[in-house]
Amino acid sequence: MGVVALCGLGACTSLTDLTVGEYEASFSQITPQNRALRAVPAPSHRVTVSVFDFPDLTGQYKEPANVQSLSRAVTQGGAPILIKALQDAGERRWFSVLDRSNLEALIRERQIVTEMRRLYRGEQNINPDALAPLDHSGIILQGGIIGYDSNVMTGGFGARYLGIGGDRQWKLDIVTVSLRAISTNSGEVLASVVVRKPIASVADRASIFRYIALDELLESEGGIATNEPKQVAVEQAVEKAVMALIAEGNELGVWHFKDDAAGKRYIADYRAQKYDGNIPAAAGRTLRPNTQNAARTVKTRPITRTVRRVTQRRLAPQPQPAQVDRAPLPPAQPAADEAVG
C-alpha cells in the first residue's frame, strides 16, 4: 500500500515542478553597505582607472565535512566584484572603469577587425573611425582577498529542564581584502587600504525528551541555522575598500570632491571609523605621493593619413600579328670533327 501511495505522489509531480523549482531568480539585493557607496559625494571629475585582476590570495579551501573538498573558501570572482563596486561609487560618477581582466580576448577581437579590413579592403593602416585606439588610464587598481580566518570566535549557550530545552551555537569568520591605487606613469603606490569583514553563522535548536506516561515517551526537536553568504561578505568588504580608497585619495591629493563641505564631512566620518573615534594629531598631516596629477590621462589621437586610392583600368586586347607559313630552313653545315654518314 505504501509503494502504491509513493507511486501516486510521483505521478502528481510534473517535470516542470522539478526543473523550475519553488524559488524564482531575483535581482541582486542592495545592502546598506552598497547604499552608502552609492551615496558618496560626487568628485570634481571622473577618474579613469584600470582593473586587471583581484585574485584570491588566501589559498584556503572550504572546511571539510568528513569528506575531501576542493572548493575554495572564498569566491574566485574578485575582479567582477571590484568593477561593479567602482561603477556603483557615487552612482557611476566617480570612476570610468577599463576592464583588463580578460585583455587577451579584447586584443584578439581587435586583431580580427584589423585582419578583415586588410584582406577585404586592402587597408594597411586601419581607419580610426572603424577601430579607434584603446583608452588607457593613469591609475591601476590592484589588490585581492588577502586573508580568510575561520572560527575566530565560537560559542553558545543553552538550558534544559525536565527534558525540555534549547540552545544556540555560533561562530565568527573574518575575510580581509586589500586595495591600492598605482600610478601608470611612475609605478608609485598612491594609496592603499585594508578592510576586514566578519562573517557570522548562528544555529538555534530546541528539543523535548520526556515521559508523559509510564510507557509513553514524547520526543521532538527542531532547529534553524543561518550562515551569512561569503560572497556577499566579500562584496561588502570590497565596497568598503572602495569608499576608504576614495577618502585616502582625496587626503593625498590624487582626486578631489566637487563639494568641499560634503567632502570634509565624508573625510571626518572616515577618520572616525578608521581610528575608532581616537583620531591622532598627525592624521591630518599626511605626506602626498611624489607623482603629481596621477589621474591625468592624454587621449591617443590617430595621425591623419592621406589614403591613396588604387584604381583599376581594363585595357582592350591588342591584335596579334598573323603567322606566315615558311619553308623549313636547310640544315646547318657539319662541323669539322663531325662524321656524316
C-alpha positions in Angstrom: 0.0 0.0 0.0 2.8 2.4 0.8 4.5 1.7 -2.5 1.3 2.5 -4.3 1.0 5.8 -2.4 4.5 6.8 -3.3 3.9 6.0 -7.0 0.8 8.1 -6.9 2.6 11.1 -5.4 5.4 10.7 -8.0 2.8 10.7 -10.8 1.3 14.0 -9.5 4.8 15.7 -9.8 5.3 17.1 -13.3 8.7 17.7 -15.0 8.0 21.5 -14.8 7.8 21.4 -11.0 11.1 19.6 -10.8 13.0 21.9 -13.2 11.5 25.3 -12.3 11.6 25.0 -8.5 9.8 26.9 -5.8 12.1 29.9 -5.6 12.4 32.4 -8.5 15.5 34.3 -9.5 15.8 37.8 -8.2 18.0 40.9 -8.7 21.0 41.4 -6.6 20.0 42.9 -3.2 21.2 46.4 -2.4 22.7 46.1 1.0 23.2 49.1 3.4 26.9 49.0 2.5 26.0 49.4 -1.2 23.7 52.2 -0.4 26.5 54.0 1.5 28.8 53.5 -1.5 26.2 55.0 -3.9 25.8 58.0 -1.6 29.4 59.0 -1.7 29.7 62.8 -2.6 30.4 63.5 -6.3 34.0 64.1 -7.5 35.3 67.2 -9.3 35.7 64.9 -12.4 35.5 61.3 -13.3 38.7 59.3 -12.8 39.7 56.7 -15.4 41.1 53.5 -13.7 42.1 50.1 -15.0 41.4 46.7 -13.3 43.4 43.7 -14.3 42.6 41.2 -11.5 41.5 40.9 -7.9 42.6 37.4 -7.0 42.1 35.1 -4.0 45.5 35.2 -2.3 44.4 33.1 0.7 44.9 29.7 -0.9 42.4 28.2 1.5 39.8 25.6 0.8 36.4 25.0 2.4 36.3 23.3 5.7 35.8 19.6 5.0 32.7 17.9 6.4 34.1 14.4 6.7 34.9 14.4 3.0 37.7 16.0 1.0 36.6 19.3 -0.7 38.4 21.1 -3.5 36.2 24.2 -3.3 37.8 27.4 -2.3 36.8 29.1 0.9 36.0 32.4 -0.8 34.9 33.5 -4.3 37.2 33.5 -7.2 35.4 36.3 -9.0 37.1 39.2 -7.3 37.6 41.3 -10.5 33.9 41.5 -11.4 33.0 42.4 -7.8 35.6 45.2 -7.8 34.4 46.5 -11.2 30.8 46.6 -10.0 31.8 48.4 -6.8 33.7 51.0 -8.7 30.8 51.7 -11.0 28.4 52.0 -8.0 30.6 54.6 -6.3 28.6 57.8 -6.3 26.1 56.3 -8.8 28.7 56.0 -11.5 30.1 59.5 -11.0 33.5 58.6 -9.6 35.2 56.1 -11.9 35.4 55.3 -15.6 36.5 51.6 -15.4 38.6 49.9 -18.0 38.2 46.1 -17.8 41.6 44.4 -18.3 40.7 41.2 -16.6 40.4 39.4 -20.0 42.6 41.5 -22.1 43.6 38.7 -24.4 40.1 38.3 -25.7 39.9 42.1 -26.4 43.2 42.1 -28.3 42.1 39.1 -30.4 38.8 40.8 -31.4 40.7 43.9 -32.5 43.1 41.7 -34.5 40.1 40.2 -36.2 38.8 43.6 -37.3 42.3 44.6 -38.4 42.8 41.5 -40.5 39.4 41.6 -42.1 39.8 45.2 -43.3 43.3 44.3 -44.6 42.0 41.4 -46.6 38.8 42.8 -47.9 39.5 46.5 -48.1 43.3 46.5 -48.7 43.9 48.8 -45.7 47.4 48.7 -44.4 46.7 51.5 -41.9 43.3 50.8 -40.3 40.8 53.7 -40.5 40.4 55.0 -36.9 36.7 55.5 -37.5 36.4 51.7 -37.8 38.8 50.8 -34.9 39.6 53.6 -32.5 42.7 53.5 -30.2 42.2 51.8 -26.8 41.7 54.1 -23.9 44.3 54.0 -21.2 44.3 55.1 -17.6 46.7 56.9 -15.3 45.8 54.7 -12.3 45.8 51.0 -12.0 43.8 49.4 -9.1 45.3 46.2 -7.7 44.8 44.1 -4.6 43.0 41.0 -3.7 41.5 38.9 -1.0 44.5 38.5 1.3 43.0 36.7 4.3 40.3 34.3 5.5 40.3 33.2 9.1 37.9 30.5 10.2 36.5 30.1 13.7 38.0 33.3 15.1 35.3 33.2 17.8 33.0 30.4 18.7 30.5 30.0 21.4 27.0 29.0 22.5 24.5 28.7 25.4 21.5 26.6 26.3 19.2 25.4 29.1 17.2 22.3 29.7 14.6 21.4 32.4 12.9 18.1 32.7 13.8 17.1 29.2 12.6 20.4 27.6 15.2 23.0 26.5 17.0 24.7 23.7 20.5 26.0 22.8 22.2 28.4 20.4 25.7 28.0 18.9 27.6 30.5 16.8 30.9 31.1 15.1 32.7 34.0 13.5 35.0 34.1 10.5 36.8 37.1 9.1 37.6 37.9 5.4 40.3 40.6 4.6 40.7 42.5 1.4 43.4 44.9 0.2 43.0 47.6 -2.4 45.7 50.0 -3.7 46.0 52.7 -6.4 49.2 52.6 -8.5 50.4 55.3 -10.9 50.8 54.2 -14.5 53.5 56.8 -15.2 55.8 56.1 -12.3 54.6 52.9 -10.7 54.3 54.6 -7.3 51.7 53.3 -4.9 49.4 56.4 -4.4 47.1 55.0 -1.8 46.5 51.7 -0.1 43.7 50.4 2.2 42.8 47.2 4.1 39.3 46.2 5.1 38.1 43.3 7.3 34.6 41.9 7.3 33.3 39.5 9.9 31.1 36.5 8.7 28.7 35.2 11.3 27.0 31.8 11.5 24.3 31.0 14.1 22.4 27.8 14.8 19.3 27.6 17.1 17.9 24.3 18.4 15.0 23.2 20.6 14.1 19.7 21.8 11.7 17.8 24.0 12.5 14.4 25.6 10.1 13.5 28.3 7.9 10.6 29.5 4.3 11.7 29.6 3.2 8.4 31.0 4.7 5.2 32.3 5.1 3.7 28.9 4.7 6.8 26.7 7.6 8.9 25.6 7.4 12.3 23.9 10.4 13.2 21.8 10.6 16.2 19.4 13.3 18.5 18.1 13.7 21.4 15.7 16.2 24.0 14.7 17.4 26.5 12.2 20.8 27.7 11.1 21.7 31.0 9.4 25.0 31.4 7.5 26.0 34.7 6.1 26.9 34.2 2.4 30.6 34.5 1.9 30.3 36.1 -1.5 28.0 38.9 -0.1 30.6 39.4 2.7 33.4 39.8 0.1 31.2 42.2 -1.9 30.6 44.4 1.2 34.3 44.3 2.1 35.3 45.4 -1.5 32.7 48.2 -1.4 34.0 49.4 1.9 37.5 49.3 0.5 36.5 51.5 -2.5 34.9 54.0 0.0 38.2 54.0 2.0 40.3 54.4 -1.1 38.2 57.5 -2.2 38.8 59.1 1.2 42.6 58.2 1.2 43.0 59.5 -2.4 41.3 62.8 -1.5 43.6 63.3 1.5 46.6 62.6 -0.6 45.6 64.9 -3.5 45.0 62.1 -6.1 41.4 63.3 -6.7 39.1 65.8 -5.1 35.4 66.2 -4.2 33.2 68.6 -6.2 31.7 70.0 -3.0 34.3 70.8 -0.4 31.9 70.9 2.5 30.4 67.4 1.7 33.9 66.1 1.2 35.1 67.3 4.6 32.1 65.6 6.2 32.9 62.4 4.4 36.6 62.5 5.4 35.6 63.2 9.0 33.3 60.2 9.1 36.0 58.1 7.5 38.6 59.1 10.1 36.2 58.4 13.0 35.7 54.9 11.7 39.3 54.3 10.9 40.7 55.4 14.3 37.6 54.3 16.2 37.0 57.8 17.4 40.5 58.3 18.8 42.0 60.4 15.9 45.7 61.2 16.4 47.0 64.7 15.8 49.3 63.6 13.0 46.3 62.2 11.0 45.8 65.5 9.1 49.4 65.9 8.1 49.9 63.1 5.6 52.7 63.4 3.0 51.5 63.4 -0.5 52.9 61.0 -3.1 55.8 62.1 -5.4 53.7 61.5 -8.5 51.7 64.7 -9.4 48.4 64.6 -11.4 48.4 60.8 -11.4 44.8 60.7 -12.6 45.5 62.8 -15.7 45.5 60.9 -19.0 46.2 62.1 -22.6 43.9 60.6 -25.3 45.7 58.9 -28.1 44.6 60.6 -31.3 45.5 58.9 -34.6 47.6 60.7 -37.2 45.6 61.8 -40.3 47.0 60.0 -43.3 46.2 60.6 -46.9 44.8 57.4 -48.3 45.9 56.8 -51.9 43.1 55.3 -53.9 44.1 52.5 -56.2 42.1 52.4 -59.4 42.0 49.5 -62.0 41.7 50.1 -65.7 40.9 47.4 -68.2 42.9 47.5 -71.4 41.5 46.3 -74.7 43.3 43.3 -76.0 45.9 44.0 -78.6 45.6 42.2 -82.0 48.3 39.6 -82.5 50.3 39.6 -85.9 49.3 36.9 -88.3 51.7 34.0 -88.5 53.1 33.3 -92.1 53.9 29.8 -93.2 57.6 29.5 -94.1 59.6 26.7 -95.7 61.8 24.8 -93.4 65.4 26.0 -93.3 68.2 23.7 -94.6 70.3 22.0 -92.1 73.5 23.8 -91.0 76.9 22.7 -92.3 78.5 19.9 -90.4 81.4 20.7 -88.1 84.9 19.7 -89.0 85.0 16.9 -86.4 81.6 15.6 -87.2 81.2 12.4 -89.1 78.4 12.4 -91.7 77.1 9.1 -92.9 
